[in-house]
């Protein structure tokens, strides 16, 4: 405590009493604005995460690649995440958060449609089978920062607690995706593409619900 003292003024510190914590967690997990923004974040990420969970089947079974070729999945996806984050930073302060989120969904929607079209009309192969992942993660990381802020905005004095709840929400959905969603999809390339599309659309509806709650 002496080497790293608390910098928050005493009047702004949050109590650690169980009764207060229970009340605080309840207020977060019953907030429609928090839940809708977190749902959008979790569902958007789920559209990409099903490919991460399905990586061995996607790469080694469907694309007939060796076990040393996982970069074909994670390379484009991570480059998309970095590019989207960089663009989001450039847009901050110049474009409204709502418009940035709309742009992100437009990019994700284009990626999902491209993914469906490629899997309907072309056999699995490189680089077209992984190209939509770059586009999707770019759009996802464009929308993610502002959706995260929207999830935390209702709790200006409890942002740390709200952030931990958001992480818990995301982790819980990731567990559902790992246990139920990905195994149901990874049997075919088209199944994965449909999963990406449906999760993205569900995330879009959650984002629209949050927008209505903010108006």
N, C-alpha and C positions, 0 to 999 in steps of 0.2 A: 504494500500500500504506500510506503514511503517513497519507493523508487518509481512507482507508476500510480500517482494519486488520481482520484476521480475528479474530472474537470467539469462535470455537469453541476450547476448550482444546486444546493440542497432542496430548494423548493421545486425543482423540475425532476428530481429523481423519483423513480417508480418503486413502489413498495414490493417486497418479496414475500409478503404474507400470503399464505395459500388462498385465502378468501379473495384477495385482490387479484391474484394471478388467474384463478378460475373465472372470475368476472371478466377480466381482460381478454382471456382466450375465447370466452363465450361471445363477447362483443365482436371479435374479429371473425369468428367462424359462422356468425349469423348475419353478417353484413352482406346484403345483395351485391353491392358494388365490389366488394372484395372478392366474393365468390365468382361473379361473372368475369372479372378481369383475370383471376387465377385459372378459371376454366379455359378461357381463350389461350392463355400461355401454355397450359398443359396440353391442350388438344393440338395446338400448332406444333409444339415440340413432338408430340406423339406421331404426327405425320412423317417426321424424319426418323424418330426413334425406332419405329417398327423395322426400318432398314438396318439400323445398328443391331437390334436384337436378332435380326434374321441374317446377319452378315455371312456366317459360314454357308448357309443354304444359298443365299443370293449369289455369292461369289463362286463358290466351289461346285455347286450343283447346277444352278441356272446358267452361269456365265462360263463354267468349265475352266476356272482359273485355279492355280496352285495355292497352297496355304501361305505362300509368301507374297501374294498379290492383294492384300487387304488395303493397300494404299489406293487402289482404284475406287474404293468406296469412301474411305475417310479423307483422302486428299481433296477431291472436289467439294465435299461437304464442308470441310474446315476452311477452305479458301472462300467458299460462299459465306460462311459465318463471319470471317474476318472482313470481307468486302462489305457486307451488309452493316456491320458495326461501324466501319469507317464512314460509310455514306450516312448512316444515322447521326453520327457525330457532326458531320458537315451540315446536315439539315436542321440540327437543333438550334433554336433561336431564329431560324429563317422560315421554317415551315411549321404550321401548327401540329401539335401531337396527334390530333385526330386525322389530319391529312396524311401524316407520315405513316400512321397505322393503315390507312386506306391504301396507300401506295404499297406497303408491305403485303397486304392481302391480294392486291392485284398481281404482284410478282409471284406469290405463292399459288394463286389460282392459275396463272399461266403455266407454271411448272407442273401443276397437277394435270392440267389438260394435255400438255405436251407428253407427260409420262403415260397417260392413258392412250393417246394416239400412237406413240411409239410401240407400246406393248400390244396394241390391237393389230398393227399393220407390219411390224418388223419382228424378226426373230431376236432373241436375246443376243447382245453383242456389245462390243466396245467401239467408240466411246458413248454411243447414244443411250445405252441403258443406265449410265451414271450421270449424264449431263443434266437431267432434270433435278438431281439432288443438289447440284451447285446452285441452280436457280432458286430452288425451294428454300434452302438454308439462307440464301441472300435475303429473300423476302421475309423469312422468319426473324432474322436478326435485325431487320429494319423495324419491324413492329414490336419486338420484345422490350426494348428499353422503356418506351412510353406506356405499354401495357403494364409493366412492372410498377412504374410510378403511379399509374391509375389505381393499382391494387393497394398501394401504400397510402395514397392521399387521404382516405377517410380517417387515418390514425396519425396525425402529425406529431402527437406526443408519445406514440408507441410504435415508431417505425421499426425499431429493432425487433420487437415482438411480432409485428405484422410480417416482417421479412422472414422470420423463422417459420411462421405459419404458412407463408407462401411456398417456402422450400419443402415443408412437410406435405403440403397439398400436391406439389409437383412430384415428389418422391412416391407418394401414394399412388398417383395415376401411373407413374412409370412401372410400379409393381404390377398393377392391373394389366398394363400393356405387355409386360414380360410373361405373365402367367396365362393370359387369355387371348389378347388381341393378336400379337405377333404369331403365335403357333397356328392360329386360324387362317393367317394370310400367307405365310411363307411357302406354301405348297406350289404357288405359281407366281410368275412375274406380274400378271394382270391382277391377281389378288392383292399384292403389295401396292400396286398403283391405285387400285380402288380404295384400299385402306388409307393411303396418303390423302386421297381426294376427300373421302368422307370425314376424316378427322379434321382436315383443314376447313371444310364447310361447317362442321359443328363448332369449331373455334371461331369462325366468322359470325355465326349466330350469337355466340356468347359475347363477342366484342360488340355486336349491335345491341344486345340487351344492356350491356354496360353503358353504351352511349345514351340509350333512352333513360337510364337511371340518373345520368349526369345532367340531363336537360331540365 
